[in-house]
């Protein structure tokens, strides 16, 4: 288990695994959704990736979903 000291780039979010507010590191990734198709270059979408600083649980959310 990691120390409970938030990283300078972290902010508090609810962690489902920990069951409480914990420091998370958040970043945006561009991911290819259908890498095997002929139009793979056009199937890239932004995703928000949040990683708990306590248990390393990762939550990925597609940004273009309303």
Phi and psi restraints in degrees (range 20) as a CNS / XPLOR table:
assign (resid 1 and name C) (resid 2 and name N)
       (resid 2 and name CA) (resid 2 and name C) 1.0 -78.5 20.0 2
assign (resid 2 and name N) (resid 2 and name CA)
       (resid 2 and name C) (resid 3 and name N) 1.0 160.1 20.0 2
assign (resid 2 and name C) (resid 3 and name N)
       (resid 3 and name CA) (resid 3 and name C) 1.0 -66.6 20.0 2
assign (resid 3 and name N) (resid 3 and name CA)
       (resid 3 and name C) (resid 4 and name N) 1.0 152.2 20.0 2
assign (resid 3 and name C) (resid 4 and name N)
       (resid 4 and name CA) (resid 4 and name C) 1.0 -91.3 20.0 2
assign (resid 4 and name N) (resid 4 and name CA)
       (resid 4 and name C) (resid 5 and name N) 1.0 40.5 20.0 2
assign (resid 4 and name C) (resid 5 and name N)
       (resid 5 and name CA) (resid 5 and name C) 1.0 -106.6 20.0 2
assign (resid 5 and name N) (resid 5 and name CA)
       (resid 5 and name C) (resid 6 and name N) 1.0 118.0 20.0 2
assign (resid 5 and name C) (resid 6 and name N)
       (resid 6 and name CA) (resid 6 and name C) 1.0 -65.5 20.0 2
assign (resid 6 and name N) (resid 6 and name CA)
       (resid 6 and name C) (resid 7 and name N) 1.0 141.3 20.0 2
assign (resid 6 and name C) (resid 7 and name N)
       (resid 7 and name CA) (resid 7 and name C) 1.0 -68.1 20.0 2
assign (resid 7 and name N) (resid 7 and name CA)
       (resid 7 and name C) (resid 8 and name N) 1.0 156.1 20.0 2
assign (resid 7 and name C) (resid 8 and name N)
       (resid 8 and name CA) (resid 8 and name C) 1.0 -65.2 20.0 2
assign (resid 8 and name N) (resid 8 and name CA)
       (resid 8 and name C) (resid 9 and name N) 1.0 -22.1 20.0 2
assign (resid 8 and name C) (resid 9 and name N)
       (resid 9 and name CA) (resid 9 and name C) 1.0 -96.7 20.0 2
assign (resid 9 and name N) (resid 9 and name CA)
       (resid 9 and name C) (resid 10 and name N) 1.0 6.6 20.0 2
assign (resid 9 and name C) (resid 10 and name N)
       (resid 10 and name CA) (resid 10 and name C) 1.0 -98.5 20.0 2
assign (resid 10 and name N) (resid 10 and name CA)
       (resid 10 and name C) (resid 11 and name N) 1.0 155.2 20.0 2
assign (resid 10 and name C) (resid 11 and name N)
       (resid 11 and name CA) (resid 11 and name C) 1.0 -139.1 20.0 2
assign (resid 11 and name N) (resid 11 and name CA)
       (resid 11 and name C) (resid 12 and name N) 1.0 165.3 20.0 2
assign (resid 11 and name C) (resid 12 and name N)
       (resid 12 and name CA) (resid 12 and name C) 1.0 -81.5 20.0 2
assign (resid 12 and name N) (resid 12 and name CA)
       (resid 12 and name C) (resid 13 and name N) 1.0 133.3 20.0 2
assign (resid 12 and name C) (resid 13 and name N)
       (resid 13 and name CA) (resid 13 and name C) 1.0 -143.0 20.0 2
assign (resid 13 and name N) (resid 13 and name CA)
       (resid 13 and name C) (resid 14 and name N) 1.0 160.9 20.0 2
assign (resid 13 and name C) (resid 14 and name N)
       (resid 14 and name CA) (resid 14 and name C) 1.0 -76.7 20.0 2
assign (resid 14 and name N) (resid 14 and name CA)
       (resid 14 and name C) (resid 15 and name N) 1.0 130.0 20.0 2
assign (resid 14 and name C) (resid 15 and name N)
       (resid 15 and name CA) (resid 15 and name C) 1.0 -104.4 20.0 2
assign (resid 15 and name N) (resid 15 and name CA)
       (resid 15 and name C) (resid 16 and name N) 1.0 121.2 20.0 2
assign (resid 15 and name C) (resid 16 and name N)
       (resid 16 and name CA) (resid 16 and name C) 1.0 -66.0 20.0 2
assign (resid 16 and name N) (resid 16 and name CA)
       (resid 16 and name C) (resid 17 and name N) 1.0 -36.4 20.0 2
assign (resid 16 and name C) (resid 17 and name N)
       (resid 17 and name CA) (resid 17 and name C) 1.0 -69.6 20.0 2
assign (resid 17 and name N) (resid 17 and name CA)
       (resid 17 and name C) (resid 18 and name N) 1.0 -45.3 20.0 2
assign (resid 17 and name C) (resid 18 and name N)
       (resid 18 and name CA) (resid 18 and name C) 1.0 -76.3 20.0 2
assign (resid 18 and name N) (resid 18 and name CA)
       (resid 18 and name C) (resid 19 and name N) 1.0 -27.0 20.0 2
assign (resid 18 and name C) (resid 19 and name N)
       (resid 19 and name CA) (resid 19 and name C) 1.0 77.8 20.0 2
assign (resid 19 and name N) (resid 19 and name CA)
       (resid 19 and name C) (resid 20 and name N) 1.0 22.6 20.0 2
assign (resid 19 and name C) (resid 20 and name N)
       (resid 20 and name CA) (resid 20 and name C) 1.0 -160.1 20.0 2
assign (resid 20 and name N) (resid 20 and name CA)
       (resid 20 and name C) (resid 21 and name N) 1.0 177.1 20.0 2
assign (resid 20 and name C) (resid 21 and name N)
       (resid 21 and name CA) (resid 21 and name C) 1.0 -73.6 20.0 2
assign (resid 21 and name N) (resid 21 and name CA)
       (resid 21 and name C) (resid 22 and name N) 1.0 126.5 20.0 2
assign (resid 21 and name C) (resid 22 and name N)
       (resid 22 and name CA) (resid 22 and name C) 1.0 -137.4 20.0 2
assign (resid 22 and name N) (resid 22 and name CA)
       (resid 22 and name C) (resid 23 and name N) 1.0 160.6 20.0 2
assign (resid 22 and name C) (resid 23 and name N)
       (resid 23 and name CA) (resid 23 and name C) 1.0 -69.1 20.0 2
assign (resid 23 and name N) (resid 23 and name CA)
       (resid 23 and name C) (resid 24 and name N) 1.0 135.3 20.0 2
assign (resid 23 and name C) (resid 24 and name N)
       (resid 24 and name CA) (resid 24 and name C) 1.0 -127.2 20.0 2
assign (resid 24 and name N) (resid 24 and name CA)
       (resid 24 and name C) (resid 25 and name N) 1.0 145.8 20.0 2
assign (resid 24 and name C) (resid 25 and name N)
       (resid 25 and name CA) (resid 25 and name C) 1.0 -100.1 20.0 2
assign (resid 25 and name N) (resid 25 and name CA)
       (resid 25 and name C) (resid 26 and name N) 1.0 130.3 20.0 2
assign (resid 25 and name C) (resid 26 and name N)
       (resid 26 and name CA) (resid 26 and name C) 1.0 -124.0 20.0 2
assign (resid 26 and name N) (resid 26 and name CA)
       (resid 26 and name C) (resid 27 and name N) 1.0 137.1 20.0 2
assign (resid 26 and name C) (resid 27 and name N)
       (resid 27 and name CA) (resid 27 and name C) 1.0 -148.9 20.0 2
assign (resid 27 and name N) (resid 27 and name CA)
       (resid 27 and name C) (resid 28 and name N) 1.0 166.5 20.0 2
assign (resid 27 and name C) (resid 28 and name N)
       (resid 28 and name CA) (resid 28 and name C) 1.0 -107.3 20.0 2
assign (resid 28 and name N) (resid 28 and name CA)
       (resid 28 and name C) (resid 29 and name N) 1.0 134.0 20.0 2
assign (resid 28 and name C) (resid 29 and name N)
       (resid 29 and name CA) (resid 29 and name C) 1.0 -122.0 20.0 2
assign (resid 29 and name N) (resid 29 and name CA)
       (resid 29 and name C) (resid 30 and name N) 1.0 144.5 20.0 2
assign (resid 29 and name C) (resid 30 and name N)
       (resid 30 and name CA) (resid 30 and name C) 1.0 -96.6 20.0 2
assign (resid 30 and name N) (resid 30 and name CA)
       (resid 30 and name C) (resid 31 and name N) 1.0 117.5 20.0 2
assign (resid 30 and name C) (resid 31 and name N)
       (resid 31 and name CA) (resid 31 and name C) 1.0 -116.7 20.0 2
assign (resid 31 and name N) (resid 31 and name CA)
       (resid 31 and name C) (resid 32 and name N) 1.0 142.9 20.0 2
assign (resid 31 and name C) (resid 32 and name N)
       (resid 32 and name CA) (resid 32 and name C) 1.0 -85.0 20.0 2
assign (resid 32 and name N) (resid 32 and name CA)
       (resid 32 and name C) (resid 33 and name N) 1.0 122.2 20.0 2
assign (resid 32 and name C) (resid 33 and name N)
       (resid 33 and name CA) (resid 33 and name C) 1.0 -81.6 20.0 2
assign (resid 33 and name N) (resid 33 and name CA)
       (resid 33 and name C) (resid 34 and name N) 1.0 -34.1 20.0 2
assign (resid 33 and name C) (resid 34 and name N)
       (resid 34 and name CA) (resid 34 and name C) 1.0 -129.2 20.0 2
assign (resid 34 and name N) (resid 34 and name CA)
       (resid 34 and name C) (resid 35 and name N) 1.0 75.1 20.0 2
assign (resid 34 and name C) (resid 35 and name N)
       (resid 35 and name CA) (resid 35 and name C) 1.0 -65.5 20.0 2
assign (resid 35 and name N) (resid 35 and name CA)
       (resid 35 and name C) (resid 36 and name N) 1.0 -18.4 20.0 2
assign (resid 35 and name C) (resid 36 and name N)
       (resid 36 and name CA) (resid 36 and name C) 1.0 -92.6 20.0 2
assign (resid 36 and name N) (resid 36 and name CA)
       (resid 36 and name C) (resid 37 and name N) 1.0 -5.0 20.0 2
assign (resid 36 and name C) (resid 37 and name N)
       (resid 37 and name CA) (resid 37 and name C) 1.0 -86.1 20.0 2
assign (resid 37 and name N) (resid 37 and name CA)
       (resid 37 and name C) (resid 38 and name N) 1.0 162.4 20.0 2
assign (resid 37 and name C) (resid 38 and name N)
       (resid 38 and name CA) (resid 38 and name C) 1.0 -70.1 20.0 2
assign (resid 38 and name N) (resid 38 and name CA)
       (resid 38 and name C) (resid 39 and name N) 1.0 -19.4 20.0 2
assign (resid 38 and name C) (resid 39 and name N)
       (resid 39 and name CA) (resid 39 and name C) 1.0 -103.2 20.0 2
assign (resid 39 and name N) (resid 39 and name CA)
       (resid 39 and name C) (resid 40 and name N) 1.0 29.1 20.0 2
assign (resid 39 and name C) (resid 40 and name N)
       (resid 40 and name CA) (resid 40 and name C) 1.0 -57.6 20.0 2
assign (resid 40 and name N) (resid 40 and name CA)
       (resid 40 and name C) (resid 41 and name N) 1.0 -33.3 20.0 2
assign (resid 40 and name C) (resid 41 and name N)
       (resid 41 and name CA) (resid 41 and name C) 1.0 -64.4 20.0 2
assign (resid 41 and name N) (resid 41 and name CA)
       (resid 41 and name C) (resid 42 and name N) 1.0 -21.3 20.0 2
assign (resid 41 and name C) (resid 42 and name N)
       (resid 42 and name CA) (resid 42 and name C) 1.0 -103.1 20.0 2
assign (resid 42 and name N) (resid 42 and name CA)
       (resid 42 and name C) (resid 43 and name N) 1.0 3.5 20.0 2
assign (resid 42 and name C) (resid 43 and name N)
       (resid 43 and name CA) (resid 43 and name C) 1.0 -106.4 20.0 2
assign (resid 43 and name N) (resid 43 and name CA)
       (resid 43 and name C) (resid 44 and name N) 1.0 28.2 20.0 2
assign (resid 43 and name C) (resid 44 and name N)
       (resid 44 and name CA) (resid 44 and name C) 1.0 -88.7 20.0 2
assign (resid 44 and name N) (resid 44 and name CA)
       (resid 44 and name C) (resid 45 and name N) 1.0 138.0 20.0 2
assign (resid 44 and name C) (resid 45 and name N)
       (resid 45 and name CA) (resid 45 and name C) 1.0 -136.8 20.0 2
assign (resid 45 and name N) (resid 45 and name CA)
       (resid 45 and name C) (resid 46 and name N) 1.0 150.1 20.0 2
assign (resid 45 and name C) (resid 46 and name N)
       (resid 46 and name CA) (resid 46 and name C) 1.0 -79.7 20.0 2
assign (resid 46 and name N) (resid 46 and name CA)
       (resid 46 and name C) (resid 47 and name N) 1.0 138.8 20.0 2
assign (resid 46 and name C) (resid 47 and name N)
       (resid 47 and name CA) (resid 47 and name C) 1.0 -127.8 20.0 2
assign (resid 47 and name N) (resid 47 and name CA)
       (resid 47 and name C) (resid 48 and name N) 1.0 140.5 20.0 2
assign (resid 47 and name C) (resid 48 and name N)
       (resid 48 and name CA) (resid 48 and name C) 1.0 -91.9 20.0 2
assign (resid 48 and name N) (resid 48 and name CA)
       (resid 48 and name C) (resid 49 and name N) 1.0 123.6 20.0 2
assign (resid 48 and name C) (resid 49 and name N)
       (resid 49 and name CA) (resid 49 and name C) 1.0 -115.8 20.0 2
assign (resid 49 and name N) (resid 49 and name CA)
       (resid 49 and name C) (resid 50 and name N) 1.0 121.2 20.0 2
assign (resid 49 and name C) (resid 50 and name N)
       (resid 50 and name CA) (resid 50 and name C) 1.0 -119.5 20.0 2
assign (resid 50 and name N) (resid 50 and name CA)
       (resid 50 and name C) (resid 51 and name N) 1.0 126.5 20.0 2
assign (resid 50 and name C) (resid 51 and name N)
       (resid 51 and name CA) (resid 51 and name C) 1.0 -120.4 20.0 2
assign (resid 51 and name N) (resid 51 and name CA)
       (resid 51 and name C) (resid 52 and name N) 1.0 125.1 20.0 2
assign (resid 51 and name C) (resid 52 and name N)
       (resid 52 and name CA) (resid 52 and name C) 1.0 -67.1 20.0 2
assign (resid 52 and name N) (resid 52 and name CA)
       (resid 52 and name C) (resid 53 and name N) 1.0 132.8 20.0 2
assign (resid 52 and name C) (resid 53 and name N)
       (resid 53 and name CA) (resid 53 and name C) 1.0 -76.7 20.0 2
assign (resid 53 and name N) (resid 53 and name CA)
       (resid 53 and name C) (resid 54 and name N) 1.0 -8.7 20.0 2
assign (resid 53 and name C) (resid 54 and name N)
       (resid 54 and name CA) (resid 54 and name C) 1.0 -98.2 20.0 2
assign (resid 54 and name N) (resid 54 and name CA)
       (resid 54 and name C) (resid 55 and name N) 1.0 -51.9 20.0 2
assign (resid 54 and name C) (resid 55 and name N)
       (resid 55 and name CA) (resid 55 and name C) 1.0 -114.1 20.0 2
assign (resid 55 and name N) (resid 55 and name CA)
       (resid 55 and name C) (resid 56 and name N) 1.0 0.0 20.0 2
assign (resid 55 and name C) (resid 56 and name N)
       (resid 56 and name CA) (resid 56 and name C) 1.0 65.7 20.0 2
assign (resid 56 and name N) (resid 56 and name CA)
       (resid 56 and name C) (resid 57 and name N) 1.0 16.2 20.0 2
assign (resid 56 and name C) (resid 57 and name N)
       (resid 57 and name CA) (resid 57 and name C) 1.0 -65.9 20.0 2
assign (resid 57 and name N) (resid 57 and name CA)
       (resid 57 and name C) (resid 58 and name N) 1.0 133.7 20.0 2
assign (resid 57 and name C) (resid 58 and name N)
       (resid 58 and name CA) (resid 58 and name C) 1.0 -110.4 20.0 2
assign (resid 58 and name N) (resid 58 and name CA)
       (resid 58 and name C) (resid 59 and name N) 1.0 131.8 20.0 2
assign (resid 58 and name C) (resid 59 and name N)
       (resid 59 and name CA) (resid 59 and name C) 1.0 -118.0 20.0 2
assign (resid 59 and name N) (resid 59 and name CA)
       (resid 59 and name C) (resid 60 and name N) 1.0 127.4 20.0 2
assign (resid 59 and name C) (resid 60 and name N)
       (resid 60 and name CA) (resid 60 and name C) 1.0 -118.5 20.0 2
assign (resid 60 and name N) (resid 60 and name CA)
       (resid 60 and name C) (resid 61 and name N) 1.0 127.5 20.0 2
assign (resid 60 and name C) (resid 61 and name N)
       (resid 61 and name CA) (resid 61 and name C) 1.0 -128.0 20.0 2
assign (resid 61 and name N) (resid 61 and name CA)
       (resid 61 and name C) (resid 62 and name N) 1.0 127.3 20.0 2
assign (resid 61 and name C) (resid 62 and name N)
       (resid 62 and name CA) (resid 62 and name C) 1.0 -70.8 20.0 2
assign (resid 62 and name N) (resid 62 and name CA)
       (resid 62 and name C) (resid 63 and name N) 1.0 126.7 20.0 2
assign (resid 62 and name C) (resid 63 and name N)
       (resid 63 and name CA) (resid 63 and name C) 1.0 -73.5 20.0 2
assign (resid 63 and name N) (resid 63 and name CA)
       (resid 63 and name C) (resid 64 and name N) 1.0 -27.2 20.0 2
assign (resid 63 and name C) (resid 64 and name N)
       (resid 64 and name CA) (resid 64 and name C) 1.0 -87.6 20.0 2
assign (resid 64 and name N) (resid 64 and name CA)
       (resid 64 and name C) (resid 65 and name N) 1.0 2.0 20.0 2
assign (resid 64 and name C) (resid 65 and name N)
       (resid 65 and name CA) (resid 65 and name C) 1.0 -82.4 20.0 2
assign (resid 65 and name N) (resid 65 and name CA)
       (resid 65 and name C) (resid 66 and name N) 1.0 127.8 20.0 2
